[in-house]
Amino acid sequence: MKTCLLPVLIAMALPVAGQDADLPWEVWKDPGVISQVRPDVRVVMSSSVAPDGGRFDRHSEGDSRFIKVVDGEGVIFETEGAGAITRIWMTQGNGISTDLDPKIRLRVRLDGADDPVIDLSLPEFFGGEVSPFLSPMVLDRYRSGGGNISFVPLPFRTGCRVSLVNAEKAKIWFQVTATLMENSEGIISFTGLQDLSRWRRMLAHPGTDPWVAGSRETVSGTVVLKPGTAQQLATFDGPDQITAIVLRVPSRRLGEVNIRMSFDGRTTVDLPLPWFFGIGRPDCSPVRSLFVGVDQGEVYSYFPMPFHSRFALELELSAGSEKGLKLDFAVRRMGRAPAPDAALFGARAIDVPASALGRDAVLLELVGPGRLAGLAVTAGSTSSDGWDFLEGDETLRVDGEDPPSWLGTGVEDFFGGGFYFRKDRGKPGVFRQALHGMTCVGGTLEQPSMSFYRLMPADGPIFECSLLFSEEGGPTGEVSVRWRGVAWLYESKVASGGSWR
């Protein structure tokens, strides 16, 4: 692993995690795993992106769709060592998404075995009815905005190969994301018999508290904010972690409030309230995801938020508000120390007024150890290019790597959809799932925009030195795109480039 000459501000006096520590993708056992920044873990993604950077993502004449072909099977992902596949996405179609071809089969081989542990047709794999690939751990194009997606973890100890059969002539786009580890300790390779019932329940009920019962303390009450003033709602001494923040604020006045949070003396959240909770425009459907969003008139965050010495939360009402604001709040902590490798939670504004032609828009540029936990953004063309802004491919460059280990196939693909989120010949369809969604279509026919979100509890990139997250402007960089929103993340040191304050 790369060594970074940067200080890591983690309280080393915390107890060392036991041998039975949860694996990085086992969010259903302990949501706190998403705050851990482990040097022995990295995330990679293989996709059908065009090798030459062209428009069509491995569908040009003579351009193979596969990494290689082995015994007539097209390999779309292959790795040695230990880890787990944590996300598989696919779509087929021509202008709009279509049903997956039942003649195409997905095969997964683990740990050097000749026989596949998974051998299913694509409709069977993504249909949500074949155990353990059950909805909503897997979603077809009708429930995922034109995409087909699986969040069923597929652990392996010594290696993994994913291949497609009968797909050489098919128009098919894919992404396979895997979390890799330096050793196989604690990993039981996928058999199809693992108990994923809690993961399934968590994904089925976004907006519901995902934390299991345990030791906890909640501070709650009602406050009246005055224009131009800030009021502290809660403070806790650590080591501990926040597991819930719930606010009841009149929706029409959300934009008047700023939220500020500090952990261990550093202000890592300082944003307008709608931004922090992933709310796009006032006319958008609000985010309702596993860890953050709006549910039954309340804004909520269930992100794990570790701290080692002190936590403070305050809200500030805009000086331009005509009157005070009454709101209800509740803040809960776990009541015990976080894992020793838990990093500080933060939220960063993403604000790119217009990407330069021929240059990717930089959404995030982070320095220091950390991990990306998710983002909610609104994007749209600043010129009359219609939906072409959705054709841009994302690049996530970890620790300065060249080439990058993460090259995507399109904006809507990154957010779990397909073909501009059109599952039929109508307009793009709004949808909200626990880990991803598209919440709004706005603008005009010439200059449309969209709002979307994606949480990455088991597939967010982990970095030791740096993360550069950029988006191509349209199919070949010729579209100027406006980006605005928030990224939720964890960092274990003071970062440069938009530093903690």
Secondary structure as GFF3:
##gff-version 3
##sequence-region A 1 501
A	DSSP	three_ten_helix	31	35	.	.	.	ID=ss1
A	DSSP	beta_strand	41	47	.	.	.	ID=ss2
A	DSSP	beta_strand	68	70	.	.	.	ID=ss3
A	DSSP	beta_strand	73	80	.	.	.	ID=ss4
A	DSSP	beta_strand	82	92	.	.	.	ID=ss5
A	DSSP	beta_strand	105	110	.	.	.	ID=ss6
A	DSSP	beta_strand	118	121	.	.	.	ID=ss7
A	DSSP	alpha_helix	122	126	.	.	.	ID=ss8
A	DSSP	beta_strand	129	130	.	.	.	ID=ss9
A	DSSP	beta_strand	133	134	.	.	.	ID=ss10
A	DSSP	beta_strand	138	139	.	.	.	ID=ss11
A	DSSP	beta_strand	148	150	.	.	.	ID=ss12
A	DSSP	beta_strand	154	156	.	.	.	ID=ss13
A	DSSP	beta_strand	159	165	.	.	.	ID=ss14
A	DSSP	beta_strand	172	181	.	.	.	ID=ss15
A	DSSP	alpha_helix	197	204	.	.	.	ID=ss16
A	DSSP	beta_strand	217	225	.	.	.	ID=ss17
A	DSSP	beta_strand	230	237	.	.	.	ID=ss18
A	DSSP	beta_strand	240	248	.	.	.	ID=ss19
A	DSSP	three_ten_helix	251	256	.	.	.	ID=ss20
A	DSSP	beta_strand	257	263	.	.	.	ID=ss21
A	DSSP	beta_strand	266	272	.	.	.	ID=ss22
A	DSSP	alpha_helix	273	276	.	.	.	ID=ss23
A	DSSP	beta_strand	292	295	.	.	.	ID=ss24
A	DSSP	beta_strand	298	301	.	.	.	ID=ss25
A	DSSP	beta_strand	305	307	.	.	.	ID=ss26
A	DSSP	beta_strand	310	317	.	.	.	ID=ss27
A	DSSP	beta_strand	325	333	.	.	.	ID=ss28
A	DSSP	beta_strand	344	352	.	.	.	ID=ss29
A	DSSP	beta_strand	361	367	.	.	.	ID=ss30
A	DSSP	beta_strand	370	381	.	.	.	ID=ss31
A	DSSP	three_ten_helix	386	391	.	.	.	ID=ss32
A	DSSP	beta_strand	394	398	.	.	.	ID=ss33
A	DSSP	beta_strand	406	407	.	.	.	ID=ss34
A	DSSP	alpha_helix	411	414	.	.	.	ID=ss35
A	DSSP	beta_strand	431	432	.	.	.	ID=ss36
A	DSSP	beta_strand	436	443	.	.	.	ID=ss37
A	DSSP	beta_strand	448	455	.	.	.	ID=ss38
A	DSSP	beta_strand	462	463	.	.	.	ID=ss39
A	DSSP	beta_strand	466	471	.	.	.	ID=ss40
A	DSSP	beta_strand	481	491	.	.	.	ID=ss41
###
